[in-house]
Amino acid sequence: MRGWWPCLNTRVVEAAMGLYQQNRVACPECDALLNVASPPAGKKLVCPRCRATLLRSARDPVGRGLALSLTSLILMPPAFLMPIMTFNLLGLDTVDTMVKGVLHLFAAGFWWLALLVLFCSMLAPMLESLLVLLICLLARWRAYGSFLIILLKAQRRIRRWAMLEVYLLGILVAYVKMIDSGQVHLGVGLLCFVGMLLATTLNTVMFDSRPIWEEIGRRGGYRARGARLA
């Protein structure tokens, strides 16, 4: 029994290395194991059994990432600081911004909720857009090094925390509740916020890091060496 487990582990590792070197993927719908290659720009690979999309190659993913990340970063300051809506009740105007909302939560004693809103609605989207911008710049400059690998891993982890759509739902709920109590005027900050949300969402959906990882693998010879135990 002592020698059986190392033999099993070796066989599993060899099988995994063989699949990796053959560039196989499993279909997300029917679990068919298929040999794939990188499709040309603007094309996609589909499963021959269920017609599900396996891989999709965008045209100039680096250029798209640069444009969308720059757009979202430019729209963030006015979206955070400019008025989202103005509520008028009996002649008194109350101007609401994203920063004021976080400060009001801190003042009310809900510091944990304020930190959550601050991170998920402001810091995480900003970090994600900044990381995508740096990744695209390094890829454009062909600086495929260890720093780029760190940025790719960080971008993958931070994007799950960006929840701008939840904040937008909160704005819509507040608007519906306050519209019967007084006059509500939507501000320029809301337009910038919607534009930032669209740019960030498109960047998350359309940004494809697979060509960058493949270029890192070609330059480092990872495919030739295969996987290794750690």
PEKAFEN-V391742 format. One record per run of one state. SS is the DSSP state (hx for helix, st for strand, lp for the rest). FROM is the first residue (numbers start at 1). LEN is the number of residues. If there is no record, write none. Layout:
ss:SS from:FROM len:LEN
ss:SS from:FROM len:LEN
//
This chain:
ss:lp from:1 len:1
ss:hx from:2 len:20
ss:lp from:22 len:2
ss:st from:24 len:3
ss:lp from:27 len:6
ss:st from:33 len:3
ss:lp from:36 len:8
ss:st from:44 len:3
ss:lp from:47 len:6
ss:st from:53 len:4
ss:lp from:57 len:4
ss:hx from:61 len:21
ss:lp from:82 len:3
ss:st from:85 len:5
ss:lp from:90 len:2
ss:st from:92 len:5
ss:lp from:97 len:1
ss:hx from:98 len:10
ss:lp from:108 len:3
ss:hx from:111 len:30
ss:lp from:141 len:5
ss:hx from:146 len:16
ss:lp from:162 len:2
ss:hx from:164 len:15
ss:lp from:179 len:4
ss:st from:183 len:4
ss:lp from:187 len:1
ss:hx from:188 len:19
ss:lp from:207 len:3
ss:hx from:210 len:11
ss:lp from:221 len:1
ss:hx from:222 len:4
ss:lp from:226 len:5
//
